[in-house]
């Protein structure tokens, strides 16, 4: 029996506010073997689940403004049946619970700015 592996990656997308940027990112993910990718600097507003034909995006951003921070996960359709839950914590932290073969996995996505504040 073949063992199922789950490929996971991470990507600081800089912004998903630009027209076509979400589709560009999705095309890169869907065309790869990676089923789940953590995303940083989404820069949308609020938190939610966005479902598309080939992928879904869970995101956690600032509820009051757009254009700052934001974290999330893009998940290929083939891996959506493994998702047990999503918890938006803040515009810089969110977590995803994933069903594993023997143990469930919690992925924590944290975005920390790299700006130098002198």
C-alpha positions in Angstrom: 0.0 0.0 0.0 1.4 3.4 -1.0 1.9 5.9 1.9 0.3 9.3 1.3 2.7 12.2 1.8 1.6 15.8 2.3 3.9 18.4 0.7 3.8 21.7 2.5 5.5 25.0 1.6 5.6 28.7 2.5 5.6 31.9 0.4 5.7 35.6 1.3 3.6 36.9 -1.5 4.2 40.6 -0.7 0.6 41.5 -1.6 -2.5 39.9 -3.1 -4.2 43.2 -3.6 -2.9 43.6 -7.2 -5.3 42.5 -10.0 -4.4 38.9 -11.1 -2.0 38.3 -8.2 -4.2 35.6 -6.5 -4.6 33.7 -9.8 -0.8 34.0 -10.5 -0.1 32.4 -7.1 -2.8 29.8 -7.5 -1.4 28.8 -10.9 2.1 28.2 -9.3 0.6 26.1 -6.5 -1.8 24.1 -8.6 0.9 23.3 -11.1 3.1 21.9 -8.4 3.1 18.9 -6.1 2.7 21.0 -3.0 -0.7 20.6 -1.4 -0.6 23.3 1.3 1.3 26.6 1.2 1.4 29.1 4.0 1.0 32.7 2.7 2.3 35.9 4.3 1.5 39.5 3.5 -1.9 38.8 1.8 -3.0 42.3 2.8 -6.8 41.6 2.4 -9.4 42.6 5.0 -10.9 40.3 7.6 -10.8 36.5 7.7 -12.6 33.9 5.7 -12.5 30.9 3.4 -12.3 31.5 -0.4 -13.3 28.4 -2.4 -12.3 28.0 -6.0 -12.5 25.0 -8.4 -8.9 23.8 -7.9 -7.9 25.4 -4.6 -9.2 27.1 -1.5 -7.6 30.0 0.6 -8.1 30.4 4.3 -7.0 33.9 5.4 -6.6 36.0 8.5 -6.1 39.7 7.9 -6.7 43.0 9.7 -10.5 43.3 10.1 -10.4 47.1 9.8 -8.0 48.0 7.0 -6.5 46.5 3.8 -2.9 46.8 2.8 -1.1 45.5 5.8 0.2 42.1 7.0 -2.2 39.2 6.6 -1.5 35.4 6.8 -3.2 32.4 5.3 -3.1 29.0 3.6 -3.7 28.0 0.0 -4.8 24.4 -0.2 -5.1 22.3 -3.4 -8.5 20.7 -3.8 -7.0 17.2 -3.4 -5.9 18.1 0.2 -9.1 19.8 1.3 -10.5 16.5 2.8 -7.6 16.6 5.2 -8.4 20.0 6.7 -9.9 19.7 10.2 -10.1 23.4 11.0 -8.8 26.9 10.6 -8.3 29.5 13.3 -7.6 33.1 12.5 -5.8 34.6 15.5 -4.7 38.0 14.2 -3.5 39.7 11.0 -0.1 38.1 11.7 -1.0 34.7 13.1 -3.3 31.9 12.0 -3.3 28.1 12.3 -4.6 25.2 10.3 -5.4 21.7 11.7 -4.6 18.9 9.3 -5.5 15.2 9.5 -2.5 12.9 9.5 -2.2 9.2 9.1 -1.2 8.5 12.8 -1.3 12.0 14.3 -3.1 15.2 13.4 -0.8 18.2 12.6 -1.2 21.9 13.5 0.4 24.3 11.1 1.0 27.8 12.6 1.6 30.6 10.1 3.3 33.7 11.7 4.3 36.8 9.8 6.9 39.1 11.5 7.9 42.2 9.7 11.6 42.6 8.8 11.6 46.3 8.7 14.5 48.0 10.6 13.0 50.5 13.1 15.9 52.8 13.9 
